Amino acid sequence: MATPFSRTTRSLDTDNYYISLIGLGIAILLAIVWGNWFFTATITSYEVSQKVYVTDKEDFVSQFPKKGRGVRVQLVRRRQILAEFPQKAIENIHPGQLAYVRLKGKIGKQAGPIPATVTNVKGAIGLEKGKVELRADINADAQNPFKKGEALNVKIEVEHVTPATLVLRASGLLTDAPSLSVSPQQR
């Protein structure tokens, strides 16, 4: 049965599309926010070593604190730490990079990750792994969290990339950077 023309035009006149426009506006706004995040957010990439040695080498240095008021001199404990990394990871590690040392046991839970700095990198020779020397600076007034051989692992910040870069690497379109490994097996 056909609909009379006057009824059709009346229903078109009363139909509004504002709800659809509001939904479309919200979708466009969310797409813009997601695109901004996708191209500008930074993701930190780490190299992690499971073999870490805390050495006996420790010295104390007086320095002015970076934060705070007044001209108070702070005594800092500097501890040398050695970590082993495979050759592929050594290629990404350079002196001056920031690292975090996690300690075992109760003291590790209390202290949390301890910031350190890469001081020296020695490449792998033959079947040996590469060695990285780190220096951890801790306030000398606080309890010494280090005992020889007590470290759990070391994480070294090697790069900051965007999600877009990660997607391009995974797809193989970004050829000047190494592709991501999605499985633990070596290629």
N, C-alpha and C positions, 0 to 999 in steps of 0.2 A: 504494500500500500504506500503510495507516494505521500510525502509530507507537503502540506501547503506551504507555498513560498513565504507567506507572511510570518508563519511560525519559525521558519529557518532564520530569517533575517532578525527576528526578535531575539532568538537565542544567541546569535552572533553579537548583537548589541550588548546583551547582558553579560556575556562571557568576558572575564578579565584575565590578563596574562601577567599580572604583577607578581604572583607567587613564583611563576616560572622564571621571571627576570631576577628576582631576589635570589633564587637557588643558583641561577647561572652566575650571578655576581659573586656569590660566596665561593663557588667552584673556581672561578677565575682568580679570586684573591688567594685561595689556598694553593693553586698552581704557581702563582707568582712567588709566594713564600717558600714553597718547596724548591722551586728553581733557584732562588737566592741561596738557600741552604746547600743545594747540590753543587753549585759552582763556587761557593765562598767558604764553607765550613772546613776546618782543618782537622785532620785525623793524624795522630802521631803514630809513627811506625817504630817499633822497638826490635832490637836484636837481644835475645835472652840467652844467657850462659847458665848452665846447670853446674859447671865445675868452677868453683871460686875458692881462693885461698886468701885468708887474712894474714898478712905478714906481721913480723915483730917491729917493722920499721914504723916508728912513730916519733913525731917531734911536736913541739909547742911553739906557736907563733902569736905575737901580740898584734892586734889590729883594731882599727876603729870599726864599730858596728855600722852596717849600712842603714839600719833603721834605728830610730830612737833619738832621744834628745841628749844634749850635753856632750862632753868631751871624754867620755868614759872609754878606757882601753879594755878590750875584751881578749882573754886568753883563749886561743883556739887549738884544739888537738887535731893534728893531721895524721891520718893513718893510711898506709899504702895497702892496696888490695890488688890481687892478680886474678884474672879470669881467662878462661880458655874459650875460643870461638872457632868454628870451622872457617875455612878459607873464604867461602862465599860471603859469610858475615863480616869477615875482616875487611873486605873491600869497601864496606859501607861505614866503617868506624874510623874516626879521625880524632886527633888530640883536640881537646876543648869541648867535646860533646858532653851533654848532661847525662848522668846515669843515676840509677837508684839501686841501692843494695838492700836486700831483705835478709834478715837474720833469723836463725832457727830459735825455737823455744819461746819461753816466757818473755825474755828480754826483747825478742824480735816483735812480739805482739805489743809490748809497751812502747818501744821506740818507733815502730812503723818503718816505712821505707826511708832509708838514710840517703840524702843526696850526695853524689860524688861527681868527680870530673875526670874524664879520660886524660891521662898525661902522656902515655906512650903506647904505640901499637907496633907489635913485632909480627910480621907475616908468618904463615905456616911454611915449614920446610919438610918436604916429603910427606910422610904419614902423620907427622906431628900437627897439632892444632895451633892456630895463632894465639899469641898471648897479648893481653891488654892490661896495662897498668892503670889503676885508678887511684885518686886521692879523695878521701872523705874528710870533710872539715866538720868538726863537732865542737860545741862549746865545752871548754875544759872544766867548767864548774859542774856540768851535768855528769851523771854516772857514765862510765866508759862502757858502751854496749859491745865493744869488740873484744873477743878473746881469740887467740890464734886458732884458725880453722873453723870458726863458727858461722860463716856466711852460708846462706841458702842459695840465692841466685842474684844475678846482676842483670838489670834491664838498661840498655843504652838507647837513647833517642837517636834514631838515624835520619829520619826525615819527617816532614809535615806535608801531607797531600790532601787534596780535596776528594770527595766521593766521585766526582766526574773523572778524575785521573785514575782512580782505582777501577772504575768501570771500563775505561779505555784500555788500561793495562790487561785486565782480565779478558777482554775481547780480542786482544792482539793488535788493536789499531794504533796504540802508542808504542811504536817500535824502538824508540831510543831509550826506553826504560825497560828493566827486566819484567817479564810477565809474572803474575802471581801464581804461586803453587797452591793448588787446592787439596793436595794430598801429601802426606809426609814422605812418600817415596821420592827418591831422587830421579831426575830425568836423564 
